Amino acid sequence: MAAMADLYALILAGGASSRFWPLCGDEHPKYLFKPDGERSLLQLAYLRALACTDADRIFIVTGAAQARRIAQTLPELPAASLLVEPARRDTAAAIALGVREIGRRDPSAHLLVLPSDQLLEPHQALHQGIAAARARNDFEEFIHLFAVTPTRPEGGFGYIEAGEEVAPGLRTVLSFREKPGEEAARRLLENRRYLWNAGCFLFDIRAFDRELARHLPSHSSRLRPVGDGMMDPAAYEQLEPISLDFGLLERCKALRAIALAADFDDIGTWDALLARLEMAGKPPRAALSVGGSRNNVVAESGELVGIVGDSDLLVVVSGKRVLVLKKGAGQGVKQIARLAGDA
């Protein structure tokens, strides 16, 4: 696959990952997990970007507390390509920061935005979808979402109501719903018009600026460059913490969907991560199990763990924090993190 001319990539890498308590927060960002047992999610995201554009047009936006870990994980990334947020203000602000910095280099750049903590394979599907969208004469009028076919009800995902096909693999967007909840997700799964939002975006940065000014004017005005063209840190800290999905996409009418035939996995729980490791043939270390116990594993720990009389447990030990999780109950971990004061 050839790199695409004038395409930039921005990787978002700043989440707290409380669903993976006790391995969460700035010390254990989710994107450092290795779902194949070898490469981290961040490294896989970088390879995904590299399949579409040149290395010198790939940028990562993160917070100050995680910048060192990213530099260690991706030593090939130039220091100037690591954009550090003055404060954590969710994805709308992080993407706007990246757009401003890339816009200083190329005011008419096309930008691919990728999360750092998911799987989207194969790379060819992403490459082909980008090429198809950019081939349209009206490309610069829309913010493009990447859509995949749902395989289960997921109340925490975004859902795209797709309309007519304007070109092979390219659909109009009738509506966008972010995190509808489990009951609504079950209904949406039955309606074949609805697709999962894969969390990736593609746009001409001028289209993004236009829609940001329309739907999040405080972000647009406060993130204007000052003086030497740099961002005002104090203005950034005043921004409302809001995701791009809630702040812009649910309100925006200038949306198109790029339908991908791809394997998408948000890897949003311990259960999902364990499933991926088992698929790769690299499951976590087994716990010592007696008294009828079976299928018990220990993740990311050097401690010796023994389990008597229960099965299908995951044990995670991190310092003074210990998680004992029944497999299949991973959605509840975020509540534990909240109770522990870590979310």
Disulfide bonds with the S-S distance in Angstrom:
none
